[in-house]
Every structure is written in C-alpha cells, then in structure tokens.
Amino acid sequence: MGPRCGDCGYAMRLCPGKDGRQFWGCVRWPDCMGRVAAHPDGRPMGRPADKATREARKKAHDALDALWKSGEMSRTEAYLLASKIMGRSKKSMHISLLDKAQCEELARKIVNFKGKKK
C-alpha cells in the first residue's frame, strides 16, 4: 500500500516521471496535484505534503544549500549543522521528513546562523 496524498488524503500511485525517475502522484490527478518523489526501488522519498509544506521545504532547501554551494562548508557539514540546530539525528535530518513549521524554523535558524558568522 502506498502513501496518502498530503493535499487531499486520497491514495497515491507510483507514476513514471518525464526524467525517467518515478514519483508518487495522487489518484485524483489532475484535480489534485499532490505528489512525492520516489526512491529507485519505489519507496516514497519523504512524507507527502500539501502545497504550503512543499513550498516551505523548497525554502528550507534553498537556505541549507546556500551554505555548501557558497563553499562556506561542505554539504555534509551543512547537514550536520542542520541536525544540530534542529535537535535531530543526522539520519532523521532530511527536509522531506519535516512539516511546514519545522521547515520555516530551519530556514530561520540558518539565516540567524549565517548572520552570527559575519
């Protein structure tokens, strides 16, 4: 049994993506655009989320990725920092597991961290 849609709560089905990678899409598509990426073996990559949570996840990723893409630290160091500032284990520190409020908190804490380093 697959995940439930984060937008409407209906079932999701495994779908082929245009890029060759699979994703879970809501069975109500195109009326509902709920989706979540899939690992190569078909497992959901994170928790399905509604549109607001997906947007918050993108902002959190952008803030976190800016740390390592700038050369300020490695990608591993950035995720270790995120684990530390969120009080989560390294294994559980994946943005696709966070809800909207947690993503907003992460992005805010990263901005504060960067401000303190200057």
C-alpha positions as CSV (number, residue, x, y, z in Angstrom):
1,M,0.0,0.0,0.0
2,G,1.3,3.4,-1.0
3,P,1.2,6.8,0.8
4,R,-1.8,9.0,1.3
5,C,-1.9,12.3,-0.6
6,G,-0.7,15.3,1.5
7,D,-3.2,17.6,-0.2
8,C,-6.4,15.6,-0.2
9,G,-5.8,12.4,1.8
10,Y,-6.6,10.1,-1.1
11,A,-4.4,7.2,-2.2
12,M,-1.3,7.8,-4.3
13,R,0.0,5.7,-7.1
14,L,3.6,5.2,-8.4
15,C,4.0,7.1,-11.7
16,P,6.8,7.3,-14.3
17,G,8.4,10.8,-14.4
18,K,9.5,12.5,-17.6
19,D,13.1,12.3,-16.5
20,G,12.9,8.5,-16.0
21,R,12.6,8.7,-12.2
22,Q,9.4,7.6,-10.5
23,F,7.2,9.6,-8.2
24,W,4.0,9.0,-6.2
25,G,1.1,11.0,-7.6
26,C,-2.4,11.5,-6.3
27,V,-5.1,9.2,-7.9
28,R,-7.2,12.3,-8.2
29,W,-4.8,13.9,-10.7
30,P,-5.4,16.4,-12.5
31,D,-7.9,17.6,-9.9
32,C,-5.3,17.2,-7.2
33,M,-1.6,17.8,-7.8
34,G,-0.3,16.0,-4.7
35,R,3.0,14.2,-5.2
36,V,6.1,13.0,-3.6
37,A,9.4,11.7,-5.2
38,A,10.2,8.0,-5.1
39,H,13.5,6.2,-4.5
40,P,14.6,3.9,-7.4
41,D,13.0,1.0,-5.6
42,G,9.7,2.8,-5.4
43,R,9.7,3.7,-1.7
44,P,8.4,7.3,-1.1
45,M,11.2,9.8,-0.7
46,G,9.9,11.5,2.4
47,R,6.4,12.3,3.5
48,P,3.7,13.5,1.1
49,A,3.0,17.2,1.8
50,D,0.5,19.8,0.8
51,K,1.4,22.7,-1.4
52,A,2.3,25.1,1.5
53,T,4.6,22.4,3.0
54,R,6.3,21.7,-0.3
55,E,7.0,25.4,-0.7
56,A,8.4,25.6,2.8
57,R,10.6,22.6,2.1
58,K,11.9,24.3,-1.0
59,K,12.8,27.5,1.0
60,A,14.5,25.3,3.7
61,H,16.5,23.5,1.0
62,D,17.5,26.8,-0.6
63,A,18.7,28.1,2.7
64,L,20.6,25.0,3.5
65,D,22.0,24.5,0.0
66,A,23.3,28.1,0.1
67,L,25.7,27.1,2.9
68,W,27.5,24.5,0.9
69,K,27.1,25.8,-2.6
70,S,28.9,29.0,-1.4
71,G,31.9,27.0,-0.3
72,E,31.3,28.1,3.2
73,M,31.2,24.5,4.3
74,S,30.8,21.1,2.7
75,R,27.4,19.5,2.0
76,T,28.0,17.0,4.8
77,E,28.9,19.9,7.2
78,A,25.7,21.8,6.2
79,Y,23.5,18.8,7.0
80,L,25.3,18.2,10.3
81,L,24.7,21.8,11.2
82,A,21.0,21.4,10.3
83,S,20.9,18.3,12.5
84,K,22.4,20.2,15.4
85,I,20.3,23.3,15.1
86,M,17.1,21.3,14.8
87,G,18.0,18.8,17.5
88,R,17.6,15.8,15.2
89,S,19.9,12.9,14.4
90,K,21.8,13.0,11.2
91,K,19.8,10.1,9.9
92,S,16.4,11.9,10.6
93,M,17.6,15.2,9.2
94,H,16.1,15.1,5.8
95,I,13.9,18.1,4.7
96,S,11.4,15.8,3.1
97,L,10.5,14.5,6.6
98,L,9.9,18.0,8.0
99,D,6.5,19.7,8.2
100,K,5.8,23.3,7.3
101,A,6.6,24.8,10.7
102,Q,9.8,22.8,11.0
103,C,11.0,23.9,7.6
104,E,10.3,27.5,8.4
105,E,12.2,27.1,11.7
106,L,15.2,25.5,9.9
107,A,15.3,28.3,7.3
108,R,15.1,31.0,10.0
109,K,17.8,29.3,12.1
110,I,20.1,29.0,9.1
111,V,19.7,32.7,8.3
112,N,20.4,33.5,12.0
113,F,23.5,31.3,11.9
114,K,24.8,33.0,8.8
115,G,24.2,36.4,10.4
116,K,26.1,35.5,13.5
117,K,29.1,34.3,11.4
118,K,29.6,37.7,9.8
